[in-house]
C-alpha cells in the first residue's frame, strides 16, 4: 500500500511501477475530476478509470475488498472527508462474494477478528494505491456525519507492471 497527494513532485514517485506513475500523472492533471461518473478505458484493459459519486458510510456497513488482476489507485477528487481502512491479506480471510474471475475483479471478505486495521485519512488530491495483497475498505465516514465524495479509481493491470 502506498499513499500521498498528487501535489507531490513526480520525482517522489520514481520507485513506483511505471504504470502506477502514469496513473498518478493522469490524476494530477486534473482532467479526470471533470469526468462524469462512469467507466473509462484509458489503455484498453491495462488501465481502467472509474469515476464514482457516493456518500461515505459508517465502517460497520462496509466490507473489506481486494483484487487480483488490478492495482487500485484511489483518488479523492472532491468532497469528503473520507477514510480508507487497510490491512494486509495474510491468507486467513473468508470470501463472502468472490467476483475475481469476472471483469469486476473484486472479492469481498468477512471481517477479520485478528486484523490490525489501519486508516488513511483522504483529503482532496489524496491517493492510496492498493496491491492485490492489500485488503481495503473505502468510503468510510469520518465522525458521525456522512459526506459526499467524488472518487476516481484507476485500475492498473498488475501484468502491465
GUFI-360909 format. One record per residue: residue in one letter; chain; z, x negated, y negated of N, C-alpha, C, CB in turn. Coordinates in Angstrom, 2 decimals, padded with zeros to 5 digits. Atoms other than C-alpha are relative to their C-alpha. Last residue first. Glycine has a CB too. Layout:
BEGIN
+------+------+---------+---------+---------+---------+---------+---------+---------+---------+---------+---------+---------+---------+
: code : unit :      nZ :      nX :      nY :     caZ :     caX :     caY :      cZ :      cX :      cY :     cbZ :     cbX :     cbY :
+------+------+---------+---------+---------+---------+---------+---------+---------+---------+---------+---------+---------+---------+
:    A :    A :       Z :       X :       Y :       Z :       X :       Y :       Z :       X :       Y :       Z :       X :       Y :
...
+------+------+---------+---------+---------+---------+---------+---------+---------+---------+---------+---------+---------+---------+
END
This chain:
BEGIN
+------+------+---------+---------+---------+---------+---------+---------+---------+---------+---------+---------+---------+---------+
: code : unit :      nZ :      nX :      nY :     caZ :     caX :     caY :      cZ :      cX :      cY :     cbZ :     cbX :     cbY :
+------+------+---------+---------+---------+---------+---------+---------+---------+---------+---------+---------+---------+---------+
:    X :    A : -000.84 :  001.13 :  000.46 : -014.20 : -003.96 :  003.78 : -000.15 : -001.16 :  000.95 :  001.49 :  000.41 : -000.12 :
:    X :    A :  000.71 :  000.69 :  001.08 : -017.05 : -001.49 :  004.27 :  000.79 : -001.20 : -000.52 : -000.26 :  000.97 : -001.15 :
:    X :    A :  001.06 :  000.86 : -000.56 : -015.64 : -000.50 :  007.70 : -000.76 : -000.75 : -001.09 : -000.98 :  000.84 :  000.82 :
:    X :    A : -000.65 :  001.22 : -000.46 : -012.48 :  000.82 :  005.99 : -001.06 : -000.99 :  000.51 :  001.03 :  000.31 :  001.11 :
:    X :    A :  000.12 :  000.22 : -001.44 : -014.66 :  003.34 :  004.20 :  000.61 : -001.34 :  000.38 : -001.47 :  000.07 :  000.45 :
:    X :    A :  000.80 :  001.19 : -000.27 : -013.32 :  003.83 :  000.69 : -000.03 : -000.22 :  001.50 :  000.57 : -001.25 : -000.75 :
:    X :    A : -000.16 :  000.40 : -001.40 : -012.08 :  007.30 : -000.20 : -000.99 : -001.13 :  000.26 : -000.23 :  001.22 :  000.98 :
:    X :    A :  001.23 :  000.64 : -000.49 : -011.80 :  007.71 : -003.95 :  000.31 : -000.52 :  001.39 : -000.49 : -001.17 : -000.95 :
:    X :    A : -000.19 :  000.81 : -001.19 : -009.11 :  010.22 : -004.81 : -001.37 : -000.56 :  000.39 :  000.65 :  000.82 :  001.17 :
:    X :    A :  001.25 :  000.48 : -000.54 : -009.06 :  011.63 : -008.32 :  000.34 : -000.89 :  001.18 : -000.87 : -000.76 : -001.08 :
:    X :    A :  000.00 :  001.21 : -000.81 : -006.17 :  013.71 : -009.37 : -001.41 : -000.34 :  000.43 :  000.89 :  000.17 :  001.22 :
:    X :    A :  001.39 :  000.23 : -000.40 : -005.87 :  016.25 : -012.15 : -000.01 : -001.36 :  000.67 : -001.01 :  000.07 : -001.24 :
:    X :    A :  000.60 :  001.34 :  000.01 : -002.27 :  017.35 : -012.34 : -001.48 :  000.08 :  000.33 :  000.72 : -000.92 :  001.01 :
:    X :    A :  001.42 : -000.03 : -000.35 : -000.33 :  020.49 : -013.22 : -000.53 : -001.43 : -000.10 : -000.80 :  000.98 : -000.94 :
:    X :    A :  000.88 :  000.45 :  001.08 :  003.42 :  020.01 : -013.15 : -001.43 :  000.10 :  000.48 :  000.34 : -001.45 : -000.45 :
:    X :    A :  001.34 :  000.41 : -000.43 :  006.02 :  021.79 : -011.04 : -000.80 : -000.42 : -001.23 : -000.73 :  001.16 :  000.77 :
:    X :    A :  001.18 : -000.75 :  000.45 :  009.50 :  021.84 : -012.50 : -001.29 : -000.56 :  000.59 : -000.08 : -000.03 : -001.53 :
:    X :    A :  000.03 : -001.37 : -000.50 :  012.84 :  020.88 : -010.97 : -001.24 :  000.79 : -000.34 :  001.15 :  000.71 : -000.51 :
:    X :    A : -000.98 : -000.92 :  000.57 :  012.60 :  017.12 : -011.31 : -000.19 :  001.40 :  000.57 : -000.10 :  000.02 : -001.53 :
:    X :    A : -001.08 :  000.80 :  000.54 :  009.39 :  015.31 : -010.47 :  000.98 :  000.95 : -000.67 : -000.52 : -001.10 : -001.00 :
:    X :    A : -000.46 : -000.29 :  001.35 :  007.02 :  017.27 : -008.28 :  001.18 : -000.89 : -000.37 :  000.40 :  001.48 : -000.13 :
:    X :    A : -001.41 : -000.38 :  000.02 :  005.48 :  015.59 : -005.26 :  000.43 :  000.25 : -001.45 :  000.90 : -001.10 :  000.67 :
:    X :    A : -000.23 : -001.21 :  000.80 :  001.67 :  015.61 : -005.34 :  001.45 :  000.51 :  000.08 : -000.93 :  001.09 :  000.46 :
:    X :    A :  000.37 : -000.13 :  001.41 :  001.00 :  013.03 : -002.61 :  000.49 :  001.32 : -000.61 : -001.51 : -000.11 : -000.15 :
:    X :    A : -000.27 : -001.40 :  000.33 :  002.92 :  012.32 :  000.63 : -000.32 :  000.17 : -001.49 :  001.49 :  000.41 :  000.33 :
:    X :    A : -000.25 : -000.31 :  001.40 :  001.81 :  009.06 :  002.22 :  000.11 :  001.51 : -000.21 : -001.10 : -000.58 : -000.88 :
:    X :    A : -000.19 : -001.44 :  000.10 :  001.82 :  007.41 :  005.62 :  000.35 :  000.30 : -001.44 :  001.11 :  000.52 :  001.00 :
:    X :    A : -000.91 : -000.54 :  001.01 :  000.41 :  003.91 :  005.27 :  000.06 :  001.51 :  000.08 : -000.44 : -000.44 : -001.40 :
:    X :    A : -001.37 :  000.18 : -000.51 : -001.14 :  002.23 :  008.34 :  001.06 :  000.49 : -000.98 :  000.24 : -001.48 :  000.32 :
:    X :    A : -000.26 : -000.86 : -001.17 : -004.60 :  003.60 :  007.50 :  001.42 : -000.12 :  000.56 : -000.98 : -000.33 :  001.08 :
:    X :    A :  000.79 :  000.44 : -001.14 : -004.43 :  001.98 :  004.03 :  000.33 :  000.86 :  001.21 :  000.26 : -001.50 :  000.30 :
:    X :    A : -000.63 : -000.19 : -001.30 : -003.10 :  003.68 :  000.91 : -000.98 : -000.36 :  001.11 :  000.49 :  001.45 :  000.16 :
:    X :    A :  000.99 :  000.23 : -001.06 : -004.03 :  002.51 : -002.58 :  000.74 :  000.06 :  001.33 : -000.73 : -001.39 : -000.17 :
:    X :    A : -000.69 :  000.43 : -001.21 : -001.99 :  003.91 : -005.48 : -001.05 : -000.07 :  001.10 :  001.18 :  000.97 :  000.39 :
:    X :    A :  000.69 : -000.11 : -001.29 : -003.34 :  004.29 : -008.98 :  000.94 : -000.46 :  001.11 : -001.30 : -000.84 :  000.00 :
:    X :    A : -000.59 :  000.66 : -001.15 : -001.85 :  005.00 : -012.39 : -000.82 :  000.20 :  001.26 :  001.40 :  000.51 :  000.22 :
:    X :    A :  000.61 :  001.32 : -000.16 : -004.01 :  005.87 : -015.39 :  000.55 : -000.76 :  001.20 :  000.21 : -000.82 : -001.24 :
:    X :    A :  001.44 : -000.03 :  000.21 : -001.77 :  008.79 : -016.29 : -000.54 : -001.43 :  000.02 : -000.36 :  000.71 : -001.34 :
:    X :    A :  000.27 : -000.38 :  001.38 :  001.67 :  008.15 : -014.85 : -001.51 :  000.01 : -000.17 :  000.70 : -000.99 : -001.03 :
:    X :    A :  001.34 :  000.13 :  000.55 :  002.50 :  008.10 : -011.15 : -000.02 :  000.49 : -001.44 : -001.03 :  000.79 :  000.84 :
:    X :    A :  000.12 : -000.91 :  001.14 :  006.03 :  007.47 : -009.96 : -001.35 : -000.26 : -000.64 :  001.18 : -000.18 : -001.03 :
:    X :    A :  000.78 :  000.61 :  001.07 :  005.83 :  005.84 : -006.52 : -000.10 :  001.04 : -001.10 : -001.42 : -000.49 :  000.49 :
:    X :    A :  000.74 : -000.86 :  000.92 :  008.48 :  006.88 : -004.05 : -000.69 : -000.86 : -001.05 :  000.94 :  001.02 : -000.67 :
:    X :    A : -000.04 :  000.47 :  001.39 :  009.81 :  005.09 : -000.98 : -000.80 :  000.98 : -000.85 : -000.56 : -001.46 : -000.13 :
:    X :    A :  001.05 : -000.41 :  000.93 :  010.51 :  006.72 :  002.37 :  000.26 : -000.55 : -001.39 : -000.11 :  001.52 : -000.05 :
:    X :    A : -000.59 :  000.32 :  001.29 :  012.72 :  004.81 :  004.78 : -001.07 :  000.24 : -001.06 :  000.53 : -001.49 : -000.05 :
:    X :    A :  000.84 :  000.68 :  001.00 :  011.53 :  006.53 :  007.91 :  000.80 : -000.25 : -001.28 : -001.26 :  000.82 : -000.31 :
:    X :    A : -000.42 :  001.39 :  000.18 :  014.18 :  007.34 :  010.54 : -000.78 : -000.74 : -001.08 : -000.13 : -000.73 :  001.30 :
:    X :    A : -001.44 :  000.05 :  000.29 :  014.08 :  011.14 :  010.64 :  000.46 : -001.42 : -000.33 :  000.80 :  000.55 :  001.19 :
:    X :    A : -000.70 :  001.03 : -000.76 :  010.30 :  011.16 :  010.39 :  001.46 : -000.03 : -000.43 : -000.67 : -001.39 : -000.20 :
:    X :    A : -000.90 :  000.84 :  000.79 :  008.87 :  014.42 :  009.11 :  000.69 : -001.00 :  000.92 :  001.04 :  000.86 : -000.76 :
:    X :    A : -001.35 : -000.56 :  000.15 :  006.09 :  015.72 :  011.31 :  000.80 : -000.97 : -000.87 :  000.69 :  000.23 :  001.39 :
:    X :    A : -001.05 :  000.44 : -000.91 :  002.63 :  014.33 :  010.62 :  001.29 :  000.79 : -000.21 :  000.26 : -001.48 : -000.18 :
:    X :    A : -001.29 : -000.37 :  000.57 : -000.63 :  015.49 :  009.05 :  001.06 : -000.23 :  001.07 :  000.01 :  001.49 : -000.49 :
:    X :    A : -000.98 : -000.46 : -000.97 : -003.76 :  013.65 :  010.13 :  001.28 :  000.30 : -000.75 :  000.23 : -001.06 :  001.13 :
:    X :    A : -001.39 : -000.14 :  000.44 : -006.83 :  013.21 :  007.98 :  000.86 :  000.46 :  001.16 :  000.11 :  000.99 : -001.19 :
:    X :    A : -000.73 :  001.23 : -000.33 : -010.41 :  012.04 :  008.45 :  001.44 :  000.05 : -000.52 : -000.73 : -001.22 : -000.60 :
:    X :    A : -001.17 :  000.09 :  000.91 : -011.92 :  015.09 :  006.67 :  000.81 : -001.27 :  000.24 :  000.90 :  001.21 :  000.18 :
:    X :    A :  000.37 :  000.64 :  001.27 : -015.32 :  014.49 :  008.40 :  001.18 : -000.12 : -000.98 : -001.11 :  000.80 : -000.66 :
:    X :    A :  000.86 : -000.89 :  000.77 : -013.61 :  015.30 :  011.71 : -000.41 : -000.72 : -001.28 :  000.72 :  001.35 : -000.32 :
:    X :    A :  001.36 :  000.06 : -000.55 : -012.18 :  012.92 :  014.32 : -000.96 :  000.97 : -000.68 :  000.03 :  000.28 :  001.48 :
:    X :    A :  000.55 :  001.34 :  000.18 : -009.02 :  012.30 :  012.26 : -001.43 : -000.12 :  000.51 :  000.87 : -001.00 :  000.71 :
:    X :    A :  001.41 : -000.20 :  000.35 : -008.28 :  016.03 :  011.99 : -000.69 : -001.35 : -000.22 : -000.12 :  000.88 : -001.27 :
:    X :    A :  000.79 :  001.21 : -000.11 : -004.90 :  015.91 :  013.74 : -001.48 :  000.32 : -000.22 :  000.21 : -000.68 :  001.36 :
:    X :    A :  001.39 : -000.46 :  000.15 : -002.52 :  018.65 :  012.62 : -000.88 : -001.23 : -000.06 : -000.18 :  000.91 : -001.28 :
:    X :    A : -000.10 : -001.45 :  000.09 :  001.15 :  018.22 :  013.57 : -001.40 :  000.61 : -000.05 :  000.83 :  000.43 : -001.25 :
:    X :    A :  001.03 : -000.72 :  000.74 :  000.96 :  014.62 :  014.75 :  000.25 :  001.50 :  000.06 : -001.40 : -000.33 :  000.55 :
:    X :    A :  000.66 : -001.00 : -000.82 :  004.24 :  013.07 :  015.90 : -001.00 :  000.77 : -000.86 :  001.03 :  000.96 :  000.64 :
:    X :    A :  000.21 : -001.30 :  000.64 :  005.44 :  009.83 :  014.35 : -000.72 :  000.95 :  000.95 : -000.81 : -000.15 : -001.31 :
:    X :    A : -001.00 : -000.91 : -000.55 :  006.91 :  006.77 :  016.07 : -000.09 :  001.40 : -000.60 :  001.40 : -000.57 : -000.22 :
:    X :    A :  000.40 : -000.50 : -001.29 :  003.92 :  004.46 :  015.63 :  000.99 :  000.97 :  000.64 : -000.22 : -001.12 :  000.92 :
:    X :    A : -000.55 :  000.89 : -001.03 :  005.48 :  002.43 :  012.84 : -000.31 :  000.49 :  001.40 :  001.50 : -000.14 : -000.18 :
:    X :    A :  000.16 : -000.65 : -001.30 :  003.32 :  004.05 :  010.16 :  000.45 : -000.99 :  001.06 : -001.49 :  000.46 :  000.24 :
:    X :    A :  000.96 :  000.55 : -000.96 :  004.67 :  002.55 :  006.96 : -000.02 :  000.81 :  001.29 :  000.34 : -001.46 :  000.30 :
:    X :    A : -000.70 :  000.84 : -000.97 :  006.35 :  004.74 :  004.33 : -001.00 : -000.48 :  001.04 :  001.17 :  000.78 :  000.68 :
:    X :    A :  000.71 :  000.97 : -000.83 :  005.18 :  006.40 :  001.13 :  000.96 : -000.61 :  001.00 : -000.66 : -001.10 : -000.87 :
:    X :    A : -000.85 :  000.62 : -001.00 :  006.07 :  009.32 : -001.11 : -000.83 : -000.92 :  000.87 :  000.72 :  001.06 :  000.85 :
:    X :    A :  000.61 :  000.07 : -001.32 :  003.90 :  009.99 : -004.14 :  001.01 : -000.69 :  000.91 : -001.39 : -000.78 : -000.03 :
:    X :    A : -000.47 :  001.07 : -000.87 :  005.45 :  011.14 : -007.39 : -000.78 :  000.08 :  001.30 :  001.54 :  000.10 :  000.25 :
:    X :    A :  000.17 : -000.18 : -001.44 :  003.72 :  013.12 : -010.10 :  000.69 : -001.17 :  000.68 : -001.51 :  000.09 :  000.40 :
:    X :    A : -000.02 :  001.15 : -000.90 :  004.30 :  013.54 : -013.81 : -000.18 :  000.40 :  001.46 :  001.29 : -000.76 : -000.16 :
:    X :    A : -001.11 :  000.68 : -000.64 :  001.94 :  015.04 : -014.46 :  001.32 :  000.31 : -000.69 : -000.24 : -001.48 :  000.01 :
:    X :    A : -001.16 : -000.82 : -000.36 : -001.16 :  015.86 : -016.34 :  001.13 : -000.83 :  000.55 : -000.40 :  001.05 :  001.00 :
:    X :    A : -000.58 : -000.82 :  001.07 : -004.37 :  013.87 : -016.32 :  001.20 :  000.77 :  000.54 : -001.05 :  000.97 : -000.60 :
:    X :    A :  000.88 : -000.03 :  001.16 : -006.34 :  011.24 : -014.37 :  000.63 :  000.75 : -001.17 : -001.32 :  000.65 :  000.36 :
:    X :    A : -000.42 : -001.13 :  000.82 : -003.72 :  010.32 : -011.77 : -000.79 : -000.04 : -001.30 :  001.55 : -000.03 : -000.28 :
:    X :    A : -000.04 :  000.28 :  001.44 : -005.53 :  008.07 : -009.31 :  000.43 :  001.25 : -000.74 : -001.39 : -000.49 : -000.51 :
:    X :    A : -000.43 : -001.19 :  000.73 : -005.41 :  007.84 : -005.52 :  000.27 : -000.36 : -001.44 :  001.26 :  000.63 :  000.65 :
:    X :    A : -000.33 :  000.52 :  001.32 : -007.44 :  005.14 : -003.75 :  000.32 :  001.23 : -000.84 : -001.18 : -000.89 : -000.62 :
:    X :    A : -000.14 : -000.93 :  001.13 : -007.31 :  006.30 : -000.13 :  000.35 : -000.78 : -001.26 :  001.09 :  001.07 :  000.30 :
:    X :    A : -001.10 :  000.42 :  000.86 : -008.63 :  003.85 :  002.48 :  000.02 :  001.00 : -001.15 : -000.17 : -001.51 : -000.52 :
:    X :    A :  000.09 :  000.20 :  001.45 : -010.89 :  005.56 :  004.99 :  001.30 : -000.51 : -000.59 : -000.38 :  001.30 : -000.68 :
:    X :    A :  001.29 :  000.60 :  000.36 : -011.60 :  005.58 :  008.73 : -000.09 : -000.36 : -001.48 : -001.12 :  000.93 :  000.36 :
:    X :    A :  000.35 :  001.13 : -000.86 : -008.05 :  006.13 :  009.99 : -001.28 : -000.70 : -000.44 : -000.15 :  000.46 :  001.43 :
:    X :    A :  001.43 :  000.00 : -000.29 : -006.31 :  008.46 :  007.53 : -000.30 : -001.20 :  000.89 : -000.86 : -000.05 : -001.32 :
:    X :    A :  000.63 :  001.31 : -000.08 : -002.68 :  009.36 :  006.92 : -001.46 :  000.20 :  000.38 :  000.73 : -000.92 :  001.04 :
:    X :    A :  001.38 :  000.04 : -000.49 : -000.55 :  012.31 :  005.94 : -000.44 : -001.45 :  000.11 : -000.95 :  000.79 : -000.94 :
:    X :    A :  000.60 :  001.34 :  000.01 :  003.12 :  013.13 :  005.39 : -001.42 :  000.07 :  000.58 :  000.87 : -001.00 :  000.82 :
:    X :    A : -000.03 :  000.73 : -001.27 :  003.71 :  016.84 :  004.85 : -000.56 : -001.41 : -000.18 : -000.81 :  000.76 :  001.09 :
:    X :    A :  001.15 :  000.88 : -000.24 :  004.65 :  018.70 :  001.67 :  000.17 : -000.78 :  001.30 : -000.19 : -000.96 : -001.17 :
:    X :    A :  001.18 : -000.83 : -000.28 :  006.91 :  021.71 :  001.03 : -001.22 : -000.83 :  000.39 : -000.34 :  000.85 : -001.20 :
:    X :    A : -000.22 : -000.71 : -001.27 :  010.17 :  019.71 :  001.29 : -001.20 :  000.87 :  000.40 :  001.25 :  000.87 : -000.10 :
:    X :    A :  000.28 :  000.87 : -001.14 :  008.89 :  017.34 : -001.45 :  000.10 :  000.75 :  001.33 :  000.97 : -001.18 :  000.01 :
:    X :    A : -001.19 :  000.68 : -000.51 :  008.85 :  020.11 : -004.05 : -000.34 : -000.78 :  001.27 :  001.14 :  001.02 :  000.29 :
:    X :    A : -000.89 : -000.88 : -000.76 :  005.34 :  020.81 : -005.29 :  001.27 : -000.76 :  000.38 : -000.71 :  000.53 :  001.28 :
:    X :    A : -000.93 :  000.72 : -000.86 :  002.88 :  019.35 : -007.82 :  000.95 :  001.00 :  000.65 :  000.80 : -001.08 : -000.80 :
:    X :    A : -001.36 :  000.08 :  000.50 :  000.19 :  021.65 : -009.11 :  000.83 : -000.82 :  000.97 :  000.61 :  001.41 : -000.20 :
:    X :    A : -001.05 : -000.63 : -000.79 : -003.49 :  021.12 : -008.40 :  001.33 : -000.08 : -000.74 :  000.11 : -000.65 :  001.38 :
:    X :    A : -000.85 : -000.62 :  001.02 : -006.89 :  020.07 : -009.77 :  001.07 :  000.78 :  000.76 : -000.82 :  000.94 : -000.98 :
:    X :    A : -000.92 : -001.06 : -000.42 : -008.63 :  017.68 : -007.38 :  000.82 :  000.46 : -001.19 :  000.93 : -000.50 :  001.14 :
:    X :    A : -000.68 : -000.35 :  001.24 : -011.65 :  015.45 : -007.88 :  000.80 :  001.26 :  000.30 : -001.02 :  000.21 : -001.21 :
:    X :    A : -000.49 : -001.37 :  000.07 : -012.65 :  013.90 : -004.55 :  000.70 :  000.17 : -001.34 :  000.96 :  000.33 :  001.20 :
:    X :    A : -000.97 : -000.33 :  001.04 : -014.77 :  010.77 : -004.57 :  000.34 :  001.48 :  000.07 : -000.54 : -000.36 : -001.39 :
:    X :    A :  000.03 : -001.43 :  000.32 : -016.48 :  009.45 : -001.45 :  001.09 :  000.29 : -001.01 :  000.18 :  000.87 :  001.29 :
:    X :    A : -000.89 : -000.25 :  001.12 : -017.32 :  005.80 : -000.88 : -000.18 :  001.45 : -000.44 : -000.28 : -001.00 : -001.18 :
:    X :    A : -000.87 :  001.17 :  000.20 : -018.86 :  004.46 :  002.33 :  000.98 :  000.19 : -001.14 : -000.84 : -001.22 : -000.25 :
:    X :    A : -001.31 : -000.26 : -000.59 : -020.23 :  007.88 :  003.38 :  000.95 : -001.19 : -000.17 : -000.15 :  000.33 :  001.48 :
:    X :    A :  000.14 : -000.62 : -001.31 : -023.16 :  007.62 :  001.00 :  001.37 :  000.36 :  000.54 : -000.74 : -000.93 :  000.98 :
:    X :    A :  000.75 :  000.99 : -000.76 : -022.15 :  005.37 : -001.85 : -000.15 :  000.53 :  001.42 :  000.72 : -001.42 : -000.01 :
:    X :    A :  000.35 :  001.08 :  000.91 : -020.77 :  007.61 : -004.58 : -000.83 : -001.07 :  000.68 :  001.25 : -000.63 : -000.59 :
:    X :    A :  000.31 :  001.18 : -000.81 : -020.68 :  010.85 : -002.59 : -000.50 : -001.08 : -000.96 : -001.07 :  000.32 :  001.12 :
:    X :    A :  001.17 :  000.73 :  000.46 : -018.98 :  013.46 : -004.80 : -000.19 : -001.23 :  000.88 :  000.14 : -000.41 : -001.50 :
:    X :    A :  000.20 :  001.22 : -000.80 : -016.51 :  016.13 : -003.68 : -001.32 : -000.63 : -000.42 :  000.01 :  000.32 :  001.54 :
:    X :    A :  001.02 : -000.02 : -001.04 : -015.25 :  018.81 : -006.05 : -000.06 : -001.33 :  000.71 : -001.37 :  000.35 : -000.58 :
:    X :    A : -000.52 :  000.11 : -001.37 : -013.18 :  019.47 : -009.13 : -001.13 :  000.14 :  001.02 :  001.07 :  001.08 :  000.25 :
:    X :    A : -000.62 : -001.24 : -000.47 : -015.26 :  018.99 : -012.30 :  000.56 : -000.21 :  001.40 : -001.01 :  001.16 :  000.00 :
:    X :    A :  000.65 : -000.77 : -001.06 : -015.95 :  015.47 : -013.50 :  000.78 :  001.26 :  000.34 : -000.17 : -000.86 :  001.26 :
:    X :    A :  000.77 : -001.08 :  000.61 : -014.70 :  014.17 : -016.87 : -000.66 :  000.90 :  001.05 : -001.05 : -000.58 : -000.92 :
:    X :    A : -000.95 : -000.96 :  000.57 : -011.95 :  012.08 : -015.26 : -000.72 :  001.18 : -000.63 :  000.88 : -000.68 : -001.03 :
:    X :    A : -000.40 : -001.02 : -000.97 : -014.63 :  010.40 : -013.11 :  000.94 :  001.06 : -000.56 :  000.66 : -000.66 :  001.16 :
:    X :    A :  001.03 : -001.01 : -000.31 : -016.19 :  008.72 : -016.18 :  000.47 :  001.04 :  001.01 : -001.23 : -000.68 :  000.52 :
:    X :    A : -000.31 : -001.29 :  000.61 : -013.02 :  006.96 : -017.39 : -000.98 :  001.10 :  000.37 :  000.04 : -000.13 : -001.47 :
:    X :    A :  001.06 : -000.34 :  000.95 : -014.44 :  003.50 : -016.64 :  000.27 :  001.32 : -000.73 : -001.34 :  000.09 :  000.71 :
:    X :    A : -000.32 :  000.58 :  001.30 : -011.11 :  002.50 : -015.08 : -001.05 :  000.36 : -001.05 :  000.11 : -001.51 :  000.10 :
:    X :    A : -001.08 : -000.77 :  000.60 : -011.76 :  004.88 : -012.17 :  000.32 : -000.50 : -001.41 :  001.24 : -000.07 :  000.88 :
:    X :    A :  000.54 : -001.35 :  000.28 : -015.14 :  003.30 : -011.40 :  001.07 :  000.84 : -000.69 : -000.48 :  000.70 :  001.31 :
:    X :    A :  000.88 :  000.13 :  001.15 : -013.61 : -000.17 : -011.69 : -000.60 :  001.33 : -000.41 : -001.11 : -000.99 :  000.29 :
:    X :    A : -000.87 :  000.08 :  001.17 : -010.82 :  000.86 : -009.33 : -000.82 : -000.15 : -001.28 :  000.98 : -001.17 :  000.15 :
:    X :    A : -000.56 : -001.34 :  000.24 : -013.41 :  001.97 : -006.77 :  000.89 : -000.01 : -001.24 :  000.81 :  000.47 :  001.23 :
:    X :    A :  001.08 : -000.82 :  000.54 : -015.29 : -001.35 : -007.11 :  000.51 :  001.41 : -000.32 : -001.18 :  000.08 :  001.00 :
:    X :    A :  000.20 :  000.43 :  001.39 : -012.06 : -003.31 : -006.64 : -001.08 :  000.85 : -000.67 : -000.39 : -001.49 : -000.06 :
:    X :    A : -001.14 : -000.56 :  000.73 : -011.40 : -001.24 : -003.49 : -000.08 : -000.39 : -001.48 :  001.35 : -000.49 :  000.61 :
:    X :    A :  000.24 : -001.43 :  000.22 : -014.92 : -002.04 : -002.22 :  001.16 :  000.70 : -000.74 : -000.24 :  000.68 :  001.33 :
:    X :    A :  001.03 : -000.27 :  001.00 : -014.30 : -005.77 : -002.88 : -000.27 :  001.49 : -000.18 : -001.29 : -000.69 :  000.39 :
:    X :    A :  001.35 : -000.05 : -000.58 : -011.06 : -005.92 : -000.89 : -001.03 :  000.44 : -001.05 : -000.04 :  000.96 :  001.23 :
:    X :    A :  000.31 : -001.28 : -000.65 : -008.11 : -006.63 : -003.20 : -001.37 : -000.09 :  000.67 :  000.04 :  001.18 : -001.04 :
:    X :    A : -000.32 :  000.10 : -001.42 : -007.19 : -010.26 : -003.92 : -000.28 :  001.29 :  000.77 :  001.44 : -000.38 :  000.17 :
:    X :    A :  000.86 :  000.96 : -000.70 : -009.01 : -010.32 : -007.26 :  000.29 : -000.12 :  001.50 :  000.13 : -001.34 : -000.63 :
:    X :    A :  000.45 : -000.65 : -001.23 : -007.39 : -007.12 : -008.54 : -000.72 : -000.98 :  000.92 : -000.91 :  001.17 : -000.32 :
:    X :    A : -001.18 : -000.26 : -000.81 : -005.38 : -008.91 : -011.23 : -000.37 :  000.63 :  001.34 :  000.97 :  000.89 : -000.74 :
:    X :    A : -000.35 :  001.26 : -000.66 : -008.66 : -010.28 : -012.60 :  001.22 :  000.18 :  000.90 :  000.27 : -001.11 : -001.04 :
:    X :    A :  000.57 :  000.09 : -001.35 : -009.68 : -006.65 : -013.28 :  000.33 : -001.30 :  000.73 : -001.48 :  000.15 : -000.08 :
:    X :    A :  001.27 :  000.70 :  000.02 : -007.29 : -006.61 : -016.25 : -000.54 : -000.11 :  001.42 :  000.14 : -001.40 : -000.65 :
:    X :    A : -000.13 :  001.42 : -000.35 : -004.66 : -003.97 : -015.91 : -001.36 : -000.67 : -000.12 :  000.56 : -000.16 :  001.44 :
:    X :    A :  000.05 :  000.76 :  001.24 : -005.37 : -000.68 : -017.75 :  000.20 : -001.50 :  000.24 :  001.05 :  000.52 : -000.98 :
:    X :    A :  001.36 :  000.50 :  000.23 : -006.22 :  000.78 : -014.34 : -000.14 : -000.74 : -001.32 : -000.98 :  001.15 :  000.04 :
:    X :    A :  000.63 : -000.83 :  001.02 : -002.51 :  001.01 : -013.58 : -001.36 : -000.59 : -000.31 :  000.88 :  000.10 : -001.28 :
:    X :    A :  000.09 :  000.59 :  001.33 : -000.72 : -000.30 : -010.52 : -000.58 :  000.99 : -000.96 : -000.84 : -001.28 :  000.02 :
:    X :    A : -000.03 : -000.94 :  001.11 : -000.22 :  000.34 : -006.83 : -000.03 : -000.76 : -001.31 :  001.24 :  000.91 :  000.06 :
:    X :    A :  000.09 :  000.71 :  001.27 : -000.91 : -001.25 : -003.46 :  000.11 :  001.03 : -001.12 : -001.33 : -000.82 : -000.11 :
:    X :    A :  000.00 : -000.84 :  001.16 :  000.00 :  000.00 :  000.00 :  000.00 : -000.90 : -001.23 :  001.21 :  000.96 :  000.01 :
+------+------+---------+---------+---------+---------+---------+---------+---------+---------+---------+---------+---------+---------+
END
